[in-house]
Amino acid sequence: DRGGPILAPRDGRILWSTIEPEAPYLSPHVWPLARVDVRESSGDCKSWRAPQTVVQGTREYSVLSHVALQLKSGDLIHIHVRFGGYDHIGHDPEKSSNPCFIQRSSDGGKSWSDSALLPTAERYISDVLSITQISTGRVIYPFGFLSSERGRFKVSVLYSDDEARTWKRSPHVLEVGGKGFESGASEPSVVELSDRRLWMLIRAQSGFLWESYCDDQERT
């Protein structure tokens, strides 16, 4: 199993989501087994209710990475990817598929909306690691994506000013070079600092991590 995010709705319950079983994503015959399950505790975490499945893999895709967030309004959002294959020969994003989807719950996680495609404008997204709502209320989702440059990943950002109902994409793309599968900049995480700047930490295969700062609430 792959552990996932933990949420604490305002009524004191604890929600813990996991991907299980973490089926080999290169084996399409087991994709239908993969799912995102949410378990609920009354708050002491000593006992848990039976899991609720909120995303289920199919013959067309498996469920991989995911992240969740409780918004200031109290609504919960859940972002996840659907892996449908990777072109390991040509590293062509047009022949690869790992798009990103979002779900919403307005009743503390008791029920969830159908998954809706996020407007990243990319076919293949790297692992989902981070989403945050900053002090202004803006929701920020940083993402890595497969480019057409020899398997190189790059990073950009979606942001929303209406609690993740509609999104805009930053015109900025961050890259660090590289070639081959999972090279370049990928799997970003972002936090708001005490001076209200945003700090992004970025995975790469260069032997060290990369960082980027933003002074205008994620547009640049």
C-alpha positions in Angstrom: 0.0 0.0 0.0 1.0 3.6 -0.5 0.2 5.9 2.4 -1.5 9.1 1.6 -2.7 12.4 3.0 -4.5 12.8 6.4 -7.3 15.3 6.9 -9.0 16.6 10.0 -12.5 17.9 9.3 -13.9 20.5 11.7 -16.1 18.0 13.5 -13.1 16.3 15.0 -12.9 13.2 12.8 -9.7 12.1 11.1 -9.6 10.9 7.5 -6.7 8.9 6.1 -6.5 8.1 2.4 -4.3 5.4 0.9 -3.7 3.8 -2.5 -4.1 0.0 -2.2 -2.9 -2.3 -3.3 -0.1 -0.4 -4.9 -0.3 -2.6 -8.0 2.7 -2.5 -10.4 1.8 0.3 -12.7 3.6 -1.3 -15.7 1.2 -4.3 -15.5 -2.1 -3.3 -17.1 -3.8 -6.5 -16.1 -3.7 -5.4 -12.4 -4.8 -1.8 -13.0 -8.4 -2.5 -12.0 -7.2 -3.5 -8.5 -5.7 -0.1 -7.7 -8.0 2.3 -5.7 -7.9 5.2 -3.3 -9.5 4.2 0.0 -10.5 6.7 2.8 -10.6 5.5 6.4 -12.3 7.4 9.2 -11.5 7.6 12.9 -13.6 9.4 15.5 -10.4 11.4 16.4 -8.4 9.2 18.8 -7.0 7.1 15.9 -7.4 4.0 18.0 -10.2 2.5 15.8 -11.1 3.0 12.2 -14.2 2.4 10.1 -14.2 0.2 7.1 -12.6 2.0 4.1 -14.6 4.0 1.5 -13.3 3.7 -2.1 -13.3 7.1 -3.7 -11.3 6.3 -6.9 -11.1 2.9 -8.6 -8.7 1.8 -11.3 -9.9 0.4 -14.6 -8.6 -1.5 -17.6 -7.7 1.8 -19.1 -5.8 3.3 -16.2 -4.3 2.7 -12.7 -4.4 5.1 -9.8 -1.0 6.4 -8.6 -0.1 9.5 -6.5 -2.6 11.7 -4.8 -2.9 14.6 -2.3 -5.7 16.2 -0.4 -6.5 19.5 1.3 -9.1 21.0 3.6 -10.0 24.5 2.3 -10.8 27.5 4.5 -14.5 27.0 3.7 -14.4 23.5 5.1 -14.7 21.8 1.8 -12.2 19.0 1.1 -10.5 18.5 -2.3 -8.6 15.4 -3.5 -6.2 15.5 -6.5 -5.0 12.3 -8.1 -3.5 11.0 -11.4 -4.7 8.3 -13.7 -1.7 6.4 -15.2 -2.5 5.0 -18.7 1.0 4.2 -20.0 4.4 5.7 -20.8 6.4 5.7 -24.0 9.7 4.3 -22.8 11.2 4.2 -26.3 10.5 7.7 -27.6 9.5 9.5 -24.3 6.7 11.1 -26.3 4.0 12.8 -24.2 1.5 12.3 -27.0 2.0 8.5 -26.6 2.0 8.7 -22.8 -0.9 9.3 -20.4 -1.0 10.3 -16.7 -3.5 13.2 -16.5 -4.5 14.9 -13.2 -8.1 14.9 -11.7 -9.8 16.6 -8.8 -12.7 15.6 -6.5 -14.5 17.7 -3.9 -16.4 16.9 -0.7 -18.7 19.4 0.9 -19.9 17.2 3.8 -16.6 16.4 5.5 -15.6 13.5 3.3 -18.8 11.5 3.7 -19.4 11.8 -0.1 -17.2 12.9 -3.0 -17.9 14.3 -6.4 -17.0 12.6 -9.6 -13.4 13.2 -10.8 -13.0 16.2 -13.0 -9.9 16.8 -15.2 -7.6 19.6 -14.1 -6.7 22.1 -16.8 -2.9 21.6 -16.8 -2.9 21.4 -20.6 -0.4 18.4 -20.2 -0.9 14.7 -21.0 1.6 13.3 -18.5 2.0 14.7 -14.9 4.7 13.7 -12.5 3.8 12.3 -9.0 1.4 14.6 -7.1 3.0 15.7 -3.9 1.7 19.1 -2.9 -1.3 21.5 -2.8 -1.8 24.4 -0.5 -4.1 27.4 0.3 -2.2 30.5 1.1 -3.1 33.4 3.4 -4.9 35.3 0.6 -7.2 32.3 0.0 -5.5 31.4 -3.3 -5.2 27.6 -3.8 -1.9 26.6 -5.4 -1.1 23.2 -7.1 2.4 22.9 -8.4 3.0 20.1 -11.0 5.7 18.5 -13.0 5.0 17.5 -16.6 6.6 15.4 -19.4 7.9 17.7 -22.1 8.7 16.7 -25.7 12.5 17.1 -25.0 13.9 13.6 -24.7 11.9 12.6 -21.6 12.7 15.8 -19.7 10.2 17.0 -17.1 9.5 20.6 -16.3 7.4 22.4 -13.6 4.6 24.9 -13.7 1.7 25.9 -11.4 -2.1 26.0 -11.4 -3.8 28.5 -9.1 -7.4 29.2 -8.1 -9.1 32.1 -6.4 -12.5 30.5 -6.0 -11.6 27.5 -3.8 -10.5 25.2 -6.5 -13.6 25.5 -8.7 -11.8 27.2 -11.6 -8.1 27.4 -12.3 -5.5 29.5 -14.2 -2.0 28.3 -15.1 1.1 30.4 -14.5 2.8 31.4 -17.7 6.2 30.4 -16.1 7.8 27.1 -16.7 10.8 26.0 -14.6 13.4 23.6 -16.0 16.9 22.3 -15.1 17.9 20.4 -18.2 18.5 16.7 -18.4 17.4 13.9 -20.7 15.9 10.4 -20.2 13.0 9.1 -18.1 12.2 11.3 -15.1 15.0 13.7 -15.8 14.7 17.4 -15.4 12.5 19.2 -12.8 9.6 17.2 -11.4 7.4 16.4 -8.3 7.4 20.0 -6.8 6.2 21.0 -3.4 5.3 24.5 -2.3 4.7 26.3 1.1 4.0 29.9 2.1 6.8 31.4 4.2 6.3 33.8 7.2 7.1 36.8 4.9 4.3 35.6 2.5 6.8 34.5 -0.2 6.2 31.1 -1.6 9.0 28.5 -1.6 9.0 25.6 -4.0 11.2 22.5 -3.6 11.8 20.5 -6.8 13.0 16.9 -7.4 15.6 16.2 -10.0 18.1 13.5 -11.0 21.1 15.9 -10.8 22.3 14.7 -7.4 20.6 17.5 -5.5 17.2 19.3 -5.1 16.3 22.6 -6.7 14.3 25.5 -5.2 12.4 28.5 -6.6 10.8 31.5 -4.8 7.7 33.5 -5.8 6.9 37.0 -4.6 3.6 37.5 -6.4 1.4 34.7 -5.0 2.4 32.1 -7.6 2.1 33.9 -10.9 5.9 34.0 -11.4 
